[in-house]
Each structure stands twice: as structure tokens, then as C-alpha cells.
């Protein structure tokens, strides 16, 4: 069996769709001849080749428009893989217009699997052009994978003829191996420990983009009754604005912007924190892999009520606390409850550990994916 996956960009990422694709392909590669076709910006073409246990076809992109890479060589490359016989099943991770067009361009006898990561929320103008293509691609697909039942139930775009019979729920797999490795003492970790001191630590990890709600989390820190501090790992287009906001509120000693960190530092932070906060305000946040990793380290979470996979992963009142989106007072109160109550924090942390480790393992994801492939080939 030779599945070909289409992603948006080449690994290694820290989180998101690309991280999931990499974890999935690493897990199935001992059993199938897997290939990943993904874009790499022309400015990054000179960096060292990646070492991965699957075949990687890196396609040059020249720009990005509305989160879509401009990569004219991608479709011909995909077609060559199937014409040559190197691939016999297409697995597309959507939303991704290139993946949809590839699915529609292949012969009808090629099995097509689509993993539905999230609805398109912000680029409404794009949907005017893309919506019909997306719908035709969904109708072309043989199976549509969702990570949780909530992904399907909450979607406003997974609609159309006979789609329900195509839906297959395969939980996303979290790589526990790197989370369980011994903590490495580093200069970065020592510096963080000096800054944190004896204060409780709130951790958040992710790109600094609109739907993450980080501006509301920063405002919430100002409203805390406790002396908890916030460590923000990640960067993005809003980083400078968030830093200015933090300084304007006089929170320079309460909030640390760590930028991008290596995996060892990320894992150390996941174990060092007292709780993880995912303040996302939009269904564009469909799950929250970083929060799942924190839960796998025994940490309770504070998330917003988005009525989607985020709230399937983070069980209200059991693995953490849930607040209304954009409600900064409620966010601060929830953080204080966990910070100031050791018993509640410990019980929810244990529940989070057991829930994620039991239901979101790489093995479960691997076995479900391979069984799906075998049913189609």
C-alpha cells in the first residue's frame, strides 16, 4: 500500500496540521510506503535536507495568498506519483485548495481520504471562490476522517449529499515518547526558573494569530488575584502588538515572550507549568494539540467554550475549566481557581493525564488509519 499525503508545508513544525501529518506518517511508515507532498518557500530551499522515515517531496512555493501557497508544480508532481505507480491512495489534509484540486484531478478508481482539520472561519471571501471546489472534493472523497465527533457535529461546511456515511472518527495521536524523556537542564530552563521563582506558572503555546485570543489572556493576567506568571511560547504576526500590550499594562515581570524554542525546552516547560491555557476565541482552533501535550504531562487546562473538538479534548469540570470566549474576568477567575487550590489542580491534572493517554495515543491513530486504508485498497 502506498498512500500519498498532501500537506501545506514541510516538517518539522511545533504544532498544528503539519505536526499531526508528521506524527501520523512516522507511525504508519513501517507498514506502508508513505509519501508526503508539501510546499517549501523558495527562500528556505537551501536549508539542510530533513531526515524522516517516509518519502518527502518538497515542492517550491513562491508566495502565500490567503494562507494558500502559490506552488504551480504541486499538481503535476502529484499526478506523476500516481501515473508511475509509486502511489495508489490519496490522503488530503483540509482545508487545502491544492489538495482538493488534486483529488478532483485523479481518476475515479483512486481511493481518496480526507482528514477534516477545521472549517474555514476567517477567510469568508475565499469561501465564495473555494466553497464549490471544496464541496465537490468532499463528494469525491471515499472517507472523511475527523478527530472527534464534535468536529463533524459543529461543522457548518461538512454538509452535502451522503457525507455522513463517509465520516470516520479517528482520534488524533499524541507522541508521548518525547514527553516522557528525562528533562534536560539547559541554560534556557535555568533562566526561566530564575524568572518564575516561587510563583505559579501559566503556559500557553501557539502561533500569535487572531483566533488564539492572546490579547484577552494578557488582559486576564492583569486581573489575577494570584501572583501567577505567564510564559508564552511561539511567534507570529501579532507578536509585536502583544508585546506592546503587555508593556502598556505594566506586565513585563509577569509575562515572558519566549519565542520559538527547541523541543527539549518545550517539554521542560510543559512539565514545569502548573496549568495550560488555550484562550482561543474562534472555531478556527479545532482541537489544540499543545493543550493535549500538556494534559499528557498531567496538567489541567483552561480553555474557551467553542463547541467543537477543543471541548471534546478538554472536558469541562473534569480535566480543566471552561470559560466563555473573550470573557477576561472569567478567564482570570478560572486560572486563579486552579492556581490557588492545590487539590482541584492535582485532581484535574490526573484526570487530564488519564483521559489523553487512554484516548489519544499514536497507536490508536495508526491502527485506525491503517484499517481505513485496507478497507479502500
PyMOL commands that set and color helices and strands:
alter all, ss='L'
color gray80, all
select helices_A, chain A and resi 16-28+42-44+73-83+97-105+124-140+149-153+164-166+176-179+187-196+210-212+214-222+239-248+263-272+289-296+309-313+328-340+342-359+362-376
alter helices_A, ss='H'
color red, helices_A
select strands_A, chain A and resi 3-9+35-41+55-61+64-65+68-69+89-94+111-116+143-146+167-169+201-205+229-233+255-259+275-278+300-304+320-323
alter strands_A, ss='S'
color yellow, strands_A
deselect
rebuild
show_as cartoon
